[in-house]
Amino acid sequence: MGKKQPDSCGLGPALEVIGGKWKALLLWQIHKAPARFGELKRLVPDISEKMLIQQLREMEADGIVHREVFPEVPPRVEYSITEFGIELDNALIPLARWGKQHAGRTDGQRQGKASVPAPHGL
């Protein structure tokens, strides 16, 4: 029997594809409707242009986003979610629900405000 790897629960591969601050937010925007680069920049205003380009390229390479270039002048590029991306987006819904439910608690922890005691045994 082989040694159990740390990511054997499946989180490792999932976080490899969606990890970081921006990819889940971008996927959420793209799942609603295909979007152009400028639209995504407006919808996620805190992301830098360089980071947006990098994240979209990685998402495309991972097969969760499709990039389509329309033969127009000037060229129009649109990003849409793939079937693989829809599957990932659906898996993130419970995580988003958890985040909404516990946003106040986690915000307080990060900002150094009064902490909530950990449950017994943790």
Helices and strands as residue ranges (DSSP letters): H 11-18, H 23-32, E 35-36, H 37-43, H 49-61, E 65-70, E 76-81, H 83-110
